[in-house]
């Protein structure tokens, strides 16, 4: 339910921005913007998925071993990037899928009318 509410509010914001910037609502502009929104959600979701999967943990620990410490009294170990990121990636991917679906349905209506 939360994903649907986020999807609806983002769609309302997209329509309002299109009306404010263009003063005319066209289906082609809406298709373009919803596709870009799907792309942004997809890229963010995949980035969070990769970071939470631990891909950058080894890289970060290697940099910590190679780079000299600037502060002598700093004995607190740093957490891994996968532990610091606390964003659910599934919600972002669901949003991307919803926007891609809306974009495809809009394209269907655009080419069949």
Secondary structure, DSSP 8 states (H G I E B T S, - for coil): -HHHHHHHHHHHHHHHHHHHHHSS--HHHHHHHHHHHHHHHHHHHHHHHHHHTTTTHHHHHHHHHHS--S-TT--S----HHHH----HHHHHHHHHHHHHHHHHHHHHHHH-
